[in-house]
């Protein structure tokens, strides 16, 4: 599936994104891997770590910015959506920021993917989304519901 494909990883400089990039580069032959994140220092460090690979690209951006996502998703085959705010105690003191990133940002991912006819979006979640007792879990549960609903509302378009 990933051989000769273009894969974009949101939150690509996080712990999951770095490990997943390593797996993709070692086990598959992707045409291109795009690391999409808002942390320029982590992008710099990751660029150095994977310097021998010529098929890696790095884009600064935020999943809250729909226009940037639409630009970034052009000619992308697969998206792995790992970007999220994740710190449970911080969510309780900054609820709107978690809602903007984890819920609205996820909705933006779907819109931009459909507009760009991306083949498939794989969204990461958390065990905290099952019967959530905190805001972080609740935002991830909402994101899951949005992704599941996207298949139904997508109609005849091919994005899954």
VENHURA-V702247 format. One line per field, one symbol per residue. ss: DSSP state (H for helix, E for strand, - for the rest). A space follows every 10 residues. Layout:
# VENHURA-V702247
ss->???
This chain:
# VENHURA-V702247
ss->-----EEEEE ----HHHHHH HHHHHHH--- -EEEEEE--H HHHHHHHHH- -----EEEEE -----HHHHH HH-----EEE E------HHH HHH-HHHHHH HHHHHHHHHH HHHHH----E EEE---HHH- ----HHHHHH HHHHHHHHHH HHH-------
